Amino acid sequence: MAYERGDTPPTGDAAVEPVPLASVGSFDHEADVIIVGFGCAGAAAAFEAASAGTDVLVLERFSGAGGSSAQSGGEIYLGGGTSVQKACGFTDTPEDMYAYLEAALGPHADTEKLRLYCEGSVEHFEWLCARGVPFQESLYAEPAWMAPTEDGLMWLGEDAWPFSTLARPVPRGHRPPVAGYGGGLLMDKLVGAATEAGARCHTDTRAAALVVDESGRVAGVVARRFGETVRYLARKAVVLTTGGFVDNERMLADHAPVLLGHGKVSDGGDDGRGILMATAVGAATRRMASVEAALTVNPAMACRGILVNALGQRFTSEDGYPGRFSHAALGQPAPWWLILDEEGFSAASVGAPPDHVAETLAELEQDLGMPPGVLEISVHFYNRHAARGEDPLFHKDPKWLRELKAPFAAVDPRVAARFVENRREATGISGFTLGGLHTTVDGRVLHVSGRPIAGLYAAGRASSGIHGDGYVSGTSLGDGTFFGRRAGRSAAGSSH
């Protein structure tokens, strides 16, 4: 049956079934390269494909570009010796950057992609600058999810154990000069660059399925716009940059159930559509269970106290990249608590006020519903070694170690989520997915047989990028833009 204008296609998972080219009576629009999704990866791909002289059309499901990238902190993980690093007094190399990321993003990081990313990091930084993305040459030195200043460089766990023993500690979190969320500024520059290069965009257009010819080559996209079916012919290739699948409860249950019941870091459109469309034509996936988690605790507070589980037991180091203690929390009995004292709370620049305060640990653990005596044991063990500048359990940096003294306080991440971002979360943890389509370093989507699927590319969180089981802030925007560029160039040169 041919898809005609105004037809209502199947709904649910059936809607992603590929549409045979021979069944399409005519196309409403065509371009050399069709890119699905206008986040950071889509913008980078669109710029490169358009700059290569091809006709580029981007399909965006919402009424404007940006996606989840625009709602992010805006950090981009870059290193190897950028001008910002040098201006802040740091010497870095691609080798040190690789050594840190291979460990921090592992186990099972994609080492081929990671090596290219590290070796090309300085060039990619300069490419971003040339697109108008600004970076202030100053360092924010406190642990943080996002810097509350306009500083252009921040630490993301490079100076914490065990990573400080594997590579020279150098900060690599590059960010636009915006206090807090800088993703909007980043995306304004990238979308503007893609548009100026000649890329066109159809907004309010939700891709439904891929069009394939009799040989299996991807030849276009069937989409929905204001209730009507719209058909797009891709003369060269289709690039999927549709984001991850944290907003798809069924896919989470099938692939990443660890995030079920937790909050979602997304713009609401990360429903895995691109992944489903591609797997419907036989595409392989990789690392679908890998996720990033974020416990709503101010890292500047956390490093000055201890994190404990519902049983009052300390389970992780509190310094370094906060995603690591967030991941550790996922495997612990909930709820989780940050225990600190008045000096620790006062030293942190900002954060949620404590939810429970008590003169003794016995009182505090009773308030928190913990087994009697367990929190006391945890704090006394920590204090005894902190007094000597040691942390035999988790090797927290000595600069954060000191004895916790009465009165004691507990911060609840569930309440902190409302304090920081006015979010109501049952757990105090939110996250997003890292797994996706299996691609080559140039973005070609691989079939389950291992061969590339002709005419199909992917980048960003729709694909499996440099990550294994670990994550560091800035590696989504970095991975997405870096490999989005490569996918765009490759798609522009596609002849089959």
PyMOL commands that set and color helices and strands:
alter all, ss='L'
color gray80, all
select helices_A, chain A and resi 12-16+21-23+40-51+67-70+83-87+94-104+111-119+121-130+163-165+183-196+249-255+257-259+273-279+299-302+322-330+342-347+361-367+374-386+398-400+413-421+460-462+475-492
alter helices_A, ss='H'
color red, helices_A
select strands_A, chain A and resi 19-20+29-36+56-59+76-77+139-140+153-154+173-174+200-202+205-212+218-225+228-240+263-264+285-286+291-295+306-308+337-341+356-358+408-411+429-433+436-437+444-446+452-458
alter strands_A, ss='S'
color yellow, strands_A
deselect
rebuild
show_as cartoon
